Amino acid sequence: MAQVPAARNTLRILALLSRIDVPVSAARIRAELDLPRSSTYHLLREMEAAGFVMHIPGEQTYGLGVAAYEMAQAYTTQQPLVRLGQKRLRELAVQAGGSGHLSRLVGPEIVYLVEVRSPGAQALITDVGVRLPALRTASGLAMLSVLNDAQVKAVLASLPDVPSGPAPVPAPSSAGDADAAAPAAEHSAGADLNPTPATGDFAASTGTTRPTLRRLLAELGEIRTRGFALEREAVARGQESVSVPVRDHLGRPAAAITVTHPLDSLDQAGRAGLVRSLREASAALGAAVFGAR
């Protein structure tokens, strides 16, 4: 039970620092919150180590750290995405007779922000807050395809090492270059609406291993050119997912908009229509939330 007051006081310190425009001293924090001196310094040290508080030695004051800033940024980004994305997801889900999802890339995983099901759609494991390995999902592959080689390696660094080898398909040198490649995908995707879906290596049932880096970068290059990612039965039996990344104003992957539908429920024309709708929804979300063009 002793941990409960500590956790509560940690949150109180964060709330206090968020209300004050300038860094403040430990003495002021102690006085404002009526905390014991030893507890105040202990909590501040732990919060500093975790990145939620920043100590300014020259002034002997404390302010919010990078981790707190990142959390605030994630909140301000996710809420408009969810609010604006729900209507479009509902339309997409009905169009495909399945479910629509919005997700974000968090390290080597994706986290689901919202799920919308069409009437009669199969219940999936993609509830809000659920995390899955990025390589197992169309959403994850779509977002990874926006990154360059070095960024992909950094994101997946926590996964088991694999033989690297040279990448046969060059990735863009920056997120901006990846964004510039998007118009080419508009033309090529129509010619390849039946790519080999991500199964096997890329969608291992455990999600704890990854394919060779060479194969992964080649696959991401194909997705980048195509403009969408496809996954079949890697997450749910009898289901296929099609996903398109949502870019922010700097061309980075802010989210992915995805539709999961029963296998073979769409012919080539139906899939082409779904890909077009996904692209339109992605562009609209990027423009509305980030001012992306």
PASEBA-1860 file (N, C-alpha, C; in nm, 3 decimals):
! residues 293
1> MAQVPAAR> 0.082/-0.121/0.000/0.000/0.000/0.000/0.086/0.126/0.000 ~ 0.213/0.111/0.046/0.300/0.229/0.051/0.326/0.285/-0.087 ~ 0.312/0.199/-0.189/0.338/0.244/-0.326/0.227/0.335/-0.377 ~ 0.107/0.322/-0.321/-0.006/0.402/-0.369/0.015/0.551/-0.344 ~ 0.051/0.593/-0.221/0.079/0.737/-0.201/0.193/0.786/-0.289 ~ 0.296/0.703/-0.310/0.408/0.745/-0.394/0.361/0.768/-0.537 ~ 0.279/0.677/-0.587/0.227/0.693/-0.723/0.139/0.818/-0.732 ~ 0.056/0.838/-0.629/-0.032/0.955/-0.628/0.049/1.084/-0.623
9> NTLRILAL> 0.153/1.085/-0.541/0.236/1.206/-0.530/0.317/1.231/-0.658 ~ 0.356/1.126/-0.726/0.423/1.142/-0.856/0.331/1.215/-0.953 ~ 0.205/1.173/-0.957/0.109/1.237/-1.046/0.082/1.381/-1.003 ~ 0.081/1.406/-0.873/0.060/1.543/-0.823/0.175/1.634/-0.865 ~ 0.297/1.583/-0.861/0.413/1.663/-0.905/0.402/1.694/-1.053 ~ 0.367/1.594/-1.133/0.350/1.618/-1.277/0.242/1.721/-1.304 ~ 0.131/1.710/-1.231/0.022/1.806/-1.250/0.067/1.948/-1.212 ~ 0.143/1.959/-1.104/0.192/2.090/-1.061/0.286/2.151/-1.165
17> LSRIDVPV> 0.380/2.071/-1.215/0.475/2.122/-1.314/0.406/2.160/-1.444 ~ 0.297/2.092/-1.476/0.225/2.125/-1.599/0.145/2.254/-1.587 ~ 0.115/2.296/-1.462/0.036/2.418/-1.442/0.124/2.543/-1.433 ~ 0.253/2.524/-1.410/0.345/2.637/-1.392/0.431/2.653/-1.516 ~ 0.441/2.775/-1.565/0.509/2.800/-1.692/0.661/2.789/-1.685 ~ 0.719/2.798/-1.567/0.865/2.797/-1.555/0.907/2.684/-1.460 ~ 1.032/2.635/-1.473/1.082/2.535/-1.379/1.079/2.589/-1.236 ~ 1.055/2.500/-1.141/1.043/2.542/-1.001/1.138/2.460/-0.914
25> SAARIRAE> 1.166/2.511/-0.796/1.259/2.444/-0.704/1.189/2.329/-0.632 ~ 1.271/2.239/-0.579/1.217/2.128/-0.500/1.147/2.182/-0.376 ~ 1.199/2.291/-0.321/1.138/2.351/-0.202/0.996/2.398/-0.231 ~ 0.976/2.457/-0.348/0.841/2.503/-0.382/0.748/2.384/-0.406 ~ 0.799/2.281/-0.472/0.718/2.161/-0.494/0.676/2.103/-0.359 ~ 0.772/2.096/-0.267/0.746/2.042/-0.134/0.640/2.125/-0.063 ~ 0.652/2.256/-0.072/0.558/2.345/-0.002/0.419/2.341/-0.065 ~ 0.414/2.345/-0.197/0.284/2.347/-0.267/0.205/2.219/-0.241
33> LDLPRSST> 0.276/2.106/-0.233/0.208/1.977/-0.222/0.213/1.919/-0.082 ~ 0.280/1.991/0.010/0.290/1.946/0.150/0.349/1.805/0.158 ~ 0.466/1.789/0.096/0.534/1.659/0.093/0.655/1.660/0.186 ~ 0.692/1.545/0.241/0.817/1.537/0.319/0.937/1.565/0.229 ~ 1.042/1.623/0.286/1.159/1.660/0.207/1.222/1.537/0.141 ~ 1.242/1.429/0.218/1.307/1.310/0.163/1.225/1.248/0.050 ~ 1.093/1.244/0.069/1.005/1.187/-0.035/1.009/1.270/-0.162 ~ 1.013/1.402/-0.146/1.015/1.491/-0.263/1.137/1.464/-0.349
41> YHLLREME> 1.254/1.459/-0.286/1.377/1.438/-0.363/1.384/1.297/-0.422 ~ 1.334/1.200/-0.347/1.332/1.062/-0.399/1.245/1.052/-0.523 ~ 1.126/1.110/-0.517/1.035/1.105/-0.632/1.093/1.182/-0.751 ~ 1.152/1.296/-0.725/1.210/1.376/-0.834/1.324/1.301/-0.902 ~ 1.407/1.230/-0.823/1.516/1.152/-0.882/1.462/1.042/-0.972 ~ 1.360/0.971/-0.926/1.301/0.863/-1.006/1.235/0.918/-1.132 ~ 1.166/1.029/-1.119/1.099/1.089/-1.235/1.201/1.142/-1.336 ~ 1.313/1.195/-1.284/1.419/1.242/-1.374/1.481/1.125/-1.449
49> AAGFVMHI> 1.504/1.013/-1.380/1.562/0.895/-1.443/1.471/0.840/-1.553 ~ 1.340/0.853/-1.533/1.243/0.804/-1.632/1.217/0.904/-1.743 ~ 1.271/1.025/-1.731/1.255/1.125/-1.836/1.134/1.214/-1.822 ~ 1.057/1.199/-1.712/0.936/1.280/-1.696/0.966/1.416/-1.633 ~ 1.080/1.427/-1.568/1.121/1.553/-1.506/1.263/1.585/-1.550 ~ 1.291/1.712/-1.570/1.425/1.757/-1.608/1.480/1.847/-1.498 ~ 1.600/1.815/-1.450/1.665/1.895/-1.347/1.757/1.997/-1.413 ~ 1.747/2.121/-1.371/1.833/2.228/-1.424/1.932/2.265/-1.313
57> PGEQTYGL> 2.054/2.206/-1.316/2.149/2.222/-1.205/2.184/2.366/-1.174 ~ 2.208/2.447/-1.276/2.249/2.585/-1.252/2.148/2.665/-1.173 ~ 2.021/2.630/-1.187/1.915/2.704/-1.118/1.856/2.626/-1.002 ~ 1.896/2.497/-0.991/1.840/2.409/-0.889/1.688/2.405/-0.897 ~ 1.638/2.390/-1.019/1.493/2.384/-1.042/1.460/2.260/-1.125 ~ 1.329/2.232/-1.132/1.280/2.116/-1.205/1.168/2.158/-1.300 ~ 1.169/2.098/-1.418/1.062/2.121/-1.514/1.021/1.989/-1.577 ~ 0.922/1.993/-1.664/0.877/1.871/-1.731/0.985/1.820/-1.826
65> GVAAYEMA> 1.002/1.687/-1.831/1.102/1.625/-1.917/1.045/1.583/-2.051 ~ 1.133/1.524/-2.131/1.096/1.484/-2.267/0.985/1.380/-2.267 ~ 0.988/1.286/-2.173/0.886/1.182/-2.169/0.747/1.241/-2.147 ~ 0.737/1.342/-2.062/0.608/1.408/-2.040/0.562/1.480/-2.166 ~ 0.657/1.543/-2.235/0.624/1.612/-2.360/0.574/1.513/-2.464 ~ 0.642/1.399/-2.476/0.602/1.299/-2.574/0.463/1.244/-2.543 ~ 0.434/1.227/-2.415/0.301/1.179/-2.376/0.194/1.281/-2.415 ~ 0.222/1.407/-2.390/0.126/1.512/-2.426/0.106/1.518/-2.577
73> QAYTTQQP> 0.216/1.504/-2.653/0.206/1.506/-2.798/0.123/1.389/-2.849 ~ 0.145/1.271/-2.789/0.069/1.153/-2.830/-0.080/1.174/-2.806 ~ -0.114/1.235/-2.692/-0.255/1.261/-2.661/-0.316/1.358/-2.760 ~ -0.248/1.469/-2.786/-0.305/1.571/-2.874/-0.317/1.521/-3.017 ~ -0.232/1.425/-3.054/-0.240/1.368/-3.189/-0.349/1.263/-3.197 ~ -0.356/1.175/-3.097/-0.449/1.063/-3.102/-0.594/1.108/-3.098 ~ -0.624/1.207/-3.017/-0.765/1.245/-3.001/-0.827/1.296/-3.131 ~ -0.763/1.390/-3.204/-0.820/1.431/-3.332/-0.825/1.317/-3.433
81> LVRLGQKR> -0.723/1.231/-3.433/-0.722/1.118/-3.525/-0.843/1.028/-3.501 ~ -0.867/0.997/-3.375/-0.981/0.910/-3.342/-1.112/0.979/-3.376 ~ -1.125/1.104/-3.337/-1.251/1.176/-3.359/-1.284/1.189/-3.508 ~ -1.184/1.228/-3.587/-1.206/1.250/-3.729/-1.206/1.119/-3.808 ~ -1.140/1.017/-3.753/-1.128/0.893/-3.828/-1.247/0.800/-3.818 ~ -1.328/0.814/-3.713/-1.435/0.716/-3.690/-1.537/0.710/-3.803 ~ -1.581/0.825/-3.852/-1.681/0.826/-3.958/-1.628/0.759/-4.083 ~ -1.506/0.792/-4.121/-1.447/0.732/-4.241/-1.425/0.583/-4.223
89> LRELAVQA> -1.384/0.543/-4.104/-1.366/0.401/-4.078/-1.497/0.325/-4.091 ~ -1.604/0.385/-4.044/-1.735/0.321/-4.053/-1.774/0.301/-4.199 ~ -1.750/0.402/-4.281/-1.781/0.391/-4.424/-1.696/0.284/-4.491 ~ -1.568/0.278/-4.456/-1.477/0.179/-4.514/-1.516/0.038/-4.470 ~ -1.553/0.023/-4.344/-1.592/-0.109/-4.293/-1.715/-0.161/-4.367 ~ -1.811/-0.074/-4.388/-1.933/-0.113/-4.461/-1.899/-0.147/-4.606 ~ -1.812/-0.068/-4.666/-1.773/-0.092/-4.806/-1.714/-0.232/-4.825 ~ -1.634/-0.278/-4.727/-1.568/-0.408/-4.739/-1.641/-0.520/-4.666
97> GGSGHLSR> -1.743/-0.485/-4.588/-1.813/-0.587/-4.511/-1.727/-0.643/-4.399 ~ -1.647/-0.556/-4.337/-1.557/-0.602/-4.231/-1.541/-0.499/-4.122 ~ -1.417/-0.480/-4.077/-1.388/-0.387/-3.968/-1.284/-0.285/-4.012 ~ -1.296/-0.163/-3.960/-1.198/-0.059/-3.987/-1.120/-0.027/-3.861 ~ -0.989/-0.003/-3.876/-0.904/0.024/-3.760/-0.813/0.143/-3.785 ~ -0.781/0.212/-3.679/-0.680/0.317/-3.682/-0.576/0.279/-3.577 ~ -0.448/0.282/-3.613/-0.343/0.240/-3.521/-0.221/0.330/-3.533 ~ -0.135/0.322/-3.430/-0.009/0.398/-3.429/0.107/0.301/-3.410
105> LVGPEIVY> 0.223/0.342/-3.458/0.345/0.264/-3.440/0.412/0.306/-3.309 ~ 0.434/0.210/-3.220/0.500/0.236/-3.092/0.616/0.138/-3.080 ~ 0.736/0.183/-3.114/0.850/0.091/-3.117/0.824/-0.017/-3.220 ~ 0.852/-0.144/-3.187/0.829/-0.252/-3.282/0.687/-0.306/-3.281 ~ 0.595/-0.233/-3.216/0.456/-0.276/-3.206/0.363/-0.170/-3.262 ~ 0.238/-0.211/-3.284/0.133/-0.114/-3.313/0.033/-0.119/-3.199 ~ -0.032/-0.006/-3.173/-0.139/0.000/-3.074/-0.264/0.050/-3.144 ~ -0.375/-0.018/-3.121/-0.501/0.018/-3.186/-0.569/0.133/-3.112
113> LVEVRSPG> -0.604/0.237/-3.187/-0.667/0.356/-3.130/-0.819/0.351/-3.139 ~ -0.870/0.289/-3.243/-1.015/0.280/-3.261/-1.046/0.164/-3.354 ~ -1.159/0.099/-3.330/-1.208/-0.008/-3.418/-1.356/0.016/-3.445 ~ -1.395/0.001/-3.570/-1.535/0.016/-3.610/-1.574/-0.106/-3.692 ~ -1.684/-0.172/-3.656/-1.727/-0.293/-3.727/-1.853/-0.265/-3.807 ~ -1.859/-0.324/-3.925/-1.983/-0.318/-4.002/-2.079/-0.422/-3.945 ~ -2.209/-0.409/-3.972/-2.307/-0.506/-3.920/-2.270/-0.648/-3.962 ~ -2.264/-0.739/-3.865/-2.234/-0.879/-3.894/-2.088/-0.912/-3.908
121> AQALITDV> -2.000/-0.815/-3.892/-1.856/-0.841/-3.906/-1.805/-0.927/-3.791 ~ -1.707/-1.011/-3.822/-1.649/-1.099/-3.721/-1.576/-1.018/-3.615 ~ -1.592/-1.058/-3.489/-1.517/-0.993/-3.380/-1.370/-1.032/-3.391 ~ -1.282/-0.934/-3.379/-1.138/-0.957/-3.393/-1.068/-0.927/-3.260 ~ -0.935/-0.937/-3.261/-0.859/-0.908/-3.139/-0.803/-0.766/-3.142 ~ -0.860/-0.684/-3.228/-0.806/-0.549/-3.251/-0.882/-0.443/-3.173 ~ -0.915/-0.473/-3.047/-0.984/-0.374/-2.964/-0.891/-0.257/-2.932 ~ -0.951/-0.146/-2.892/-0.874/-0.027/-2.856/-0.775/-0.060/-2.744
129> GVRLPALR> -0.650/-0.020/-2.763/-0.546/-0.043/-2.663/-0.467/-0.170/-2.682 ~ -0.517/-0.262/-2.766/-0.444/-0.387/-2.791/-0.317/-0.357/-2.870 ~ -0.210/-0.426/-2.835/-0.083/-0.411/-2.907/-0.049/-0.542/-2.978 ~ 0.003/-0.529/-3.099/0.049/-0.645/-3.176/0.183/-0.612/-3.239 ~ 0.266/-0.714/-3.266/0.393/-0.689/-3.335/0.370/-0.623/-3.470 ~ 0.447/-0.520/-3.499/0.428/-0.445/-3.624/0.444/-0.535/-3.747 ~ 0.539/-0.629/-3.741/0.564/-0.714/-3.857/0.454/-0.816/-3.882 ~ 0.364/-0.830/-3.787/0.256/-0.927/-3.800/0.134/-0.866/-3.868
137> TASGLAML> 0.131/-0.736/-3.881/0.010/-0.667/-3.926/0.033/-0.585/-4.052 ~ -0.074/-0.568/-4.129/-0.068/-0.478/-4.244/-0.044/-0.335/-4.198 ~ -0.104/-0.298/-4.086/-0.086/-0.162/-4.032/0.061/-0.134/-4.003 ~ 0.126/-0.227/-3.934/0.266/-0.208/-3.900/0.355/-0.199/-4.023 ~ 0.332/-0.287/-4.120/0.413/-0.285/-4.242/0.390/-0.157/-4.320 ~ 0.265/-0.109/-4.323/0.235/0.015/-4.395/0.311/0.132/-4.334 ~ 0.313/0.141/-4.200/0.383/0.252/-4.135/0.534/0.238/-4.148 ~ 0.585/0.117/-4.136/0.729/0.096/-4.151/0.777/0.130/-4.291
145> SVLNDAQV> 0.690/0.112/-4.390/0.730/0.139/-4.528/0.759/0.287/-4.553 ~ 0.711/0.374/-4.465/0.735/0.518/-4.480/0.875/0.555/-4.431 ~ 0.934/0.471/-4.346/1.065/0.500/-4.288/1.179/0.462/-4.381 ~ 1.296/0.522/-4.359/1.414/0.480/-4.435/1.480/0.361/-4.365 ~ 1.584/0.305/-4.427/1.647/0.184/-4.376/1.696/0.200/-4.232 ~ 1.765/0.310/-4.205/1.820/0.332/-4.072/1.709/0.342/-3.967 ~ 1.599/0.407/-4.003/1.488/0.421/-3.910/1.421/0.287/-3.883 ~ 1.408/0.204/-3.987/1.350/0.071/-3.968/1.437/-0.010/-3.873
153> KAVLASLP> 1.569/-0.007/-3.893/1.661/-0.080/-3.806/1.647/-0.032/-3.661 ~ 1.635/0.097/-3.642/1.624/0.152/-3.506/1.494/0.110/-3.440 ~ 1.386/0.113/-3.515/1.255/0.076/-3.460/1.253/-0.071/-3.418 ~ 1.317/-0.157/-3.496/1.313/-0.301/-3.471/1.434/-0.349/-3.391 ~ 1.511/-0.257/-3.335/1.636/-0.294/-3.267/1.615/-0.387/-3.150 ~ 1.498/-0.383/-3.087/1.475/-0.466/-2.969/1.439/-0.610/-3.003 ~ 1.416/-0.639/-3.132/1.384/-0.775/-3.173/1.513/-0.855/-3.188 ~ 1.505/-0.991/-3.186/1.625/-1.073/-3.200/1.702/-1.039/-3.326
161> DVPSGPAP> 1.835/-1.046/-3.316/1.920/-1.015/-3.431/1.897/-1.116/-3.543 ~ 1.909/-1.067/-3.664/1.898/-1.153/-3.781/2.008/-1.115/-3.878 ~ 2.043/-1.205/-3.970/2.141/-1.167/-4.071/2.090/-1.047/-4.149 ~ 2.177/-0.950/-4.172/2.132/-0.829/-4.241/2.144/-0.843/-4.391 ~ 2.265/-0.837/-4.443/2.281/-0.842/-4.587/2.239/-0.712/-4.650 ~ 2.279/-0.688/-4.774/2.241/-0.563/-4.840/2.094/-0.561/-4.874 ~ 2.035/-0.445/-4.869/1.894/-0.431/-4.904/1.881/-0.423/-5.055 ~ 1.808/-0.516/-5.120/1.797/-0.514/-5.265/1.712/-0.401/-5.317
169> VPAPSSAG> 1.622/-0.348/-5.232/1.537/-0.237/-5.274/1.574/-0.115/-5.191 ~ 1.631/-0.009/-5.248/1.673/0.106/-5.169/1.554/0.178/-5.110 ~ 1.565/0.209/-4.980/1.461/0.287/-4.913/1.492/0.434/-4.931 ~ 1.393/0.522/-4.913/1.418/0.665/-4.926/1.519/0.710/-4.822 ~ 1.595/0.814/-4.853/1.695/0.864/-4.759/1.631/0.940/-4.646 ~ 1.504/0.977/-4.658/1.436/1.050/-4.550/1.287/1.028/-4.564 ~ 1.214/1.063/-4.456/1.069/1.049/-4.461/1.012/1.137/-4.570 ~ 1.073/1.252/-4.590/1.026/1.341/-4.696/1.039/1.277/-4.832
177> DADAAAPA> 1.150/1.202/-4.856/1.167/1.133/-4.983/1.059/1.028/-5.000 ~ 1.025/0.960/-4.888/0.921/0.858/-4.897/0.789/0.922/-4.936 ~ 0.763/1.040/-4.882/0.640/1.110/-4.916/0.641/1.149/-5.063 ~ 0.758/1.188/-5.113/0.768/1.228/-5.253/0.745/1.111/-5.345 ~ 0.769/0.988/-5.293/0.750/0.870/-5.377/0.603/0.831/-5.386 ~ 0.519/0.891/-5.301/0.378/0.852/-5.299/0.308/0.868/-5.433 ~ 0.329/0.976/-5.511/0.261/0.987/-5.638/0.290/0.872/-5.732 ~ 0.413/0.819/-5.728/0.445/0.705/-5.813/0.361/0.585/-5.774
185> AEHSAGAD> 0.335/0.571/-5.643/0.255/0.459/-5.597/0.113/0.469/-5.649 ~ 0.063/0.589/-5.669/-0.072/0.606/-5.720/-0.089/0.534/-5.854 ~ 0.017/0.535/-5.936/0.007/0.475/-6.068/0.036/0.326/-6.064 ~ 0.130/0.285/-5.976/0.172/0.146/-5.979/0.077/0.054/-5.905 ~ 0.008/0.107/-5.804/-0.074/0.020/-5.721/-0.186/-0.045/-5.800 ~ -0.240/0.025/-5.894/-0.349/-0.031/-5.971/-0.307/-0.152/-6.050 ~ -0.178/-0.158/-6.087/-0.129/-0.270/-6.166/-0.095/-0.389/-6.079 ~ -0.092/-0.372/-5.946/-0.054/-0.481/-5.857/-0.147/-0.483/-5.737
193> LNPTPATG> -0.272/-0.514/-5.762/-0.370/-0.518/-5.654/-0.380/-0.656/-5.593 ~ -0.299/-0.750/-5.638/-0.297/-0.883/-5.582/-0.154/-0.922/-5.545 ~ -0.088/-0.843/-5.462/0.049/-0.877/-5.422/0.049/-0.996/-5.329 ~ 0.165/-1.056/-5.310/0.175/-1.164/-5.213/0.154/-1.105/-5.075 ~ 0.051/-1.150/-5.001/0.024/-1.091/-4.870/0.129/-1.130/-4.768 ~ 0.137/-1.052/-4.662/0.233/-1.080/-4.555/0.186/-1.199/-4.474 ~ 0.255/-1.309/-4.487/0.229/-1.428/-4.406/0.365/-1.487/-4.374 ~ 0.366/-1.603/-4.306/0.493/-1.670/-4.283/0.590/-1.584/-4.205
201> DFAASTGT> 0.706/-1.553/-4.266/0.812/-1.481/-4.197/0.765/-1.348/-4.140 ~ 0.692/-1.270/-4.222/0.656/-1.136/-4.179/0.543/-1.136/-4.077 ~ 0.470/-1.244/-4.072/0.355/-1.248/-3.981/0.363/-1.373/-3.895 ~ 0.480/-1.399/-3.839/0.499/-1.515/-3.753/0.398/-1.510/-3.639 ~ 0.342/-1.626/-3.605/0.234/-1.627/-3.507/0.280/-1.574/-3.372 ~ 0.409/-1.591/-3.340/0.456/-1.539/-3.212/0.483/-1.390/-3.219 ~ 0.522/-1.341/-3.334/0.552/-1.200/-3.349/0.681/-1.158/-3.280 ~ 0.759/-1.256/-3.231/0.879/-1.221/-3.155/1.005/-1.226/-3.239
209> TRPTLRRL> 0.997/-1.275/-3.360/1.114/-1.279/-3.447/1.084/-1.200/-3.573 ~ 1.187/-1.173/-3.650/1.167/-1.099/-3.772/1.241/-1.168/-3.886 ~ 1.203/-1.143/-4.008/1.274/-1.203/-4.120/1.411/-1.139/-4.133 ~ 1.490/-1.190/-4.227/1.618/-1.124/-4.249/1.591/-0.980/-4.287 ~ 1.682/-0.893/-4.247/1.664/-0.750/-4.276/1.656/-0.727/-4.426 ~ 1.732/-0.804/-4.500/1.732/-0.790/-4.645/1.592/-0.814/-4.702 ~ 1.528/-0.921/-4.658/1.394/-0.953/-4.707/1.293/-0.850/-4.660 ~ 1.308/-0.807/-4.535/1.214/-0.709/-4.482/1.221/-0.578/-4.559
217> LAELGEIR> 1.342/-0.528/-4.584/1.356/-0.402/-4.657/1.304/-0.415/-4.800 ~ 1.322/-0.533/-4.859/1.268/-0.555/-4.993/1.116/-0.548/-4.991 ~ 1.055/-0.612/-4.891/0.909/-0.610/-4.878/0.859/-0.468/-4.853 ~ 0.927/-0.395/-4.767/0.885/-0.257/-4.740/0.899/-0.170/-4.863 ~ 1.000/-0.196/-4.945/1.015/-0.122/-5.070/0.899/-0.148/-5.164 ~ 0.853/-0.274/-5.170/0.739/-0.307/-5.255/0.612/-0.239/-5.205 ~ 0.594/-0.239/-5.073/0.477/-0.173/-5.014/0.480/-0.024/-5.043 ~ 0.598/0.034/-5.031/0.614/0.178/-5.058/0.574/0.211/-5.201
225> TRGFALER> 0.617/0.127/-5.294/0.585/0.149/-5.435/0.437/0.128/-5.463 ~ 0.381/0.024/-5.402/0.241/-0.010/-5.420/0.149/0.094/-5.358 ~ 0.191/0.142/-5.240/0.109/0.239/-5.169/0.018/0.180/-5.064 ~ 0.021/0.049/-5.046/-0.061/-0.014/-4.942/0.003/-0.146/-4.901 ~ -0.031/-0.193/-4.780/0.018/-0.321/-4.729/-0.098/-0.419/-4.720 ~ -0.067/-0.545/-4.740/-0.169/-0.650/-4.739/-0.123/-0.762/-4.646 ~ -0.212/-0.809/-4.563/-0.184/-0.921/-4.473/-0.299/-1.020/-4.479 ~ -0.267/-1.148/-4.483/-0.372/-1.249/-4.495/-0.356/-1.356/-4.387
233> EAVARGQE> -0.459/-1.368/-4.303/-0.469/-1.472/-4.199/-0.353/-1.474/-4.100 ~ -0.280/-1.366/-4.087/-0.172/-1.360/-3.989/-0.223/-1.320/-3.852 ~ -0.332/-1.244/-3.849/-0.390/-1.199/-3.723/-0.519/-1.275/-3.691 ~ -0.601/-1.298/-3.792/-0.729/-1.367/-3.772/-0.754/-1.464/-3.887 ~ -0.789/-1.586/-3.854/-0.814/-1.688/-3.956/-0.932/-1.647/-4.044 ~ -0.913/-1.664/-4.175/-1.020/-1.633/-4.268/-1.036/-1.485/-4.297 ~ -0.940/-1.403/-4.251/-0.951/-1.258/-4.267/-0.828/-1.202/-4.339 ~ -0.852/-1.096/-4.415/-0.746/-1.026/-4.487/-0.751/-0.878/-4.449
241> SVSVPVRD> -0.635/-0.815/-4.439/-0.629/-0.672/-4.404/-0.555/-0.594/-4.511 ~ -0.608/-0.476/-4.541/-0.545/-0.382/-4.634/-0.522/-0.252/-4.558 ~ -0.401/-0.197/-4.566/-0.367/-0.081/-4.485/-0.289/0.023/-4.564 ~ -0.316/0.150/-4.532/-0.247/0.264/-4.594/-0.196/0.354/-4.481 ~ -0.071/0.401/-4.489/-0.020/0.489/-4.383/-0.081/0.629/-4.389 ~ -0.092/0.692/-4.274/-0.131/0.833/-4.264/-0.005/0.911/-4.229 ~ 0.033/1.006/-4.313/0.156/1.083/-4.290/0.126/1.216/-4.222 ~ 0.222/1.261/-4.139/0.209/1.393/-4.080/0.268/1.497/-4.175
249> HLGRPAAA> 0.278/1.622/-4.129/0.323/1.731/-4.216/0.469/1.719/-4.257 ~ 0.545/1.632/-4.188/0.685/1.609/-4.223/0.704/1.480/-4.302 ~ 0.594/1.416/-4.337/0.603/1.293/-4.414/0.628/1.169/-4.330 ~ 0.621/1.181/-4.197/0.645/1.067/-4.110/0.517/0.987/-4.090 ~ 0.529/0.858/-4.054/0.409/0.777/-4.033/0.340/0.811/-3.901 ~ 0.229/0.882/-3.907/0.157/0.921/-3.786/0.060/0.813/-3.741 ~ 0.011/0.735/-3.836/-0.087/0.631/-3.806/-0.104/0.544/-3.930 ~ -0.191/0.446/-3.918/-0.229/0.365/-4.034/-0.380/0.346/-4.030
257> ITVTHPLD> -0.442/0.354/-4.144/-0.586/0.330/-4.154/-0.604/0.199/-4.229 ~ -0.679/0.108/-4.171/-0.681/-0.032/-4.216/-0.822/-0.087/-4.219 ~ -0.846/-0.175/-4.313/-0.973/-0.248/-4.320/-0.943/-0.398/-4.320 ~ -1.012/-0.472/-4.235/-1.002/-0.618/-4.231/-1.135/-0.676/-4.276 ~ -1.128/-0.770/-4.371/-1.252/-0.826/-4.428/-1.233/-0.975/-4.455 ~ -1.341/-1.051/-4.473/-1.328/-1.194/-4.500/-1.250/-1.220/-4.628 ~ -1.173/-1.328/-4.627/-1.097/-1.368/-4.745/-1.188/-1.381/-4.866 ~ -1.139/-1.334/-4.979/-1.207/-1.349/-5.108/-1.345/-1.282/-5.112
265> SLDQAGRA> -1.371/-1.191/-5.017/-1.499/-1.120/-5.023/-1.496/-1.007/-5.124 ~ -1.375/-0.969/-5.166/-1.360/-0.864/-5.266/-1.288/-0.918/-5.388 ~ -1.341/-0.890/-5.506/-1.268/-0.923/-5.627/-1.167/-0.812/-5.654 ~ -1.096/-0.820/-5.767/-0.992/-0.721/-5.793/-1.049/-0.580/-5.802 ~ -1.166/-0.567/-5.864/-1.228/-0.434/-5.874/-1.268/-0.383/-5.735 ~ -1.318/-0.474/-5.652/-1.356/-0.434/-5.517/-1.237/-0.391/-5.433 ~ -1.126/-0.465/-5.449/-1.006/-0.428/-5.375/-0.951/-0.294/-5.425 ~ -0.954/-0.275/-5.557/-0.907/-0.148/-5.613/-0.988/-0.031/-5.556
273> GLVRSLRE> -1.120/-0.052/-5.545/-1.205/0.052/-5.488/-1.174/0.076/-5.342 ~ -1.145/-0.033/-5.268/-1.112/-0.019/-5.127/-0.980/0.056/-5.109 ~ -0.880/0.023/-5.192/-0.751/0.092/-5.183/-0.768/0.241/-5.212 ~ -0.849/0.273/-5.312/-0.874/0.415/-5.342/-0.939/0.485/-5.224 ~ -1.036/0.419/-5.164/-1.105/0.479/-5.049/-1.011/0.496/-4.930 ~ -0.924/0.397/-4.908/-0.827/0.407/-4.799/-0.731/0.524/-4.822 ~ -0.686/0.540/-4.946/-0.595/0.650/-4.978/-0.663/0.785/-4.956 ~ -0.788/0.795/-4.999/-0.861/0.920/-4.982/-0.878/0.951/-4.834
281> ASAALGAA> -0.912/0.848/-4.755/-0.929/0.868/-4.611/-0.798/0.907/-4.545 ~ -0.689/0.842/-4.587/-0.556/0.874/-4.533/-0.518/1.018/-4.563 ~ -0.537/1.060/-4.687/-0.503/1.197/-4.727/-0.587/1.299/-4.650 ~ -0.716/1.268/-4.633/-0.805/1.360/-4.562/-0.765/1.373/-4.416 ~ -0.732/1.260/-4.351/-0.690/1.264/-4.211/-0.559/1.339/-4.195 ~ -0.464/1.311/-4.284/-0.335/1.380/-4.277/-0.351/1.530/-4.292 ~ -0.439/1.572/-4.382/-0.460/1.715/-4.405/-0.533/1.779/-4.287 ~ -0.634/1.709/-4.234/-0.715/1.766/-4.126/-0.639/1.777/-3.994
289> VFGAR> -0.559/1.674/-3.962/-0.492/1.670/-3.832/-0.355/1.738/-3.835 ~ -0.282/1.719/-3.946/-0.143/1.767/-3.951/-0.119/1.876/-4.055 ~ -0.218/1.904/-4.138/-0.196/1.999/-4.246/-0.109/1.940/-4.355 ~ -0.103/1.805/-4.362/-0.020/1.738/-4.462/-0.084/1.752/-4.599 ~ 0.001/1.757/-4.703/-0.047/1.767/-4.841/-0.006/1.644/-4.921
END
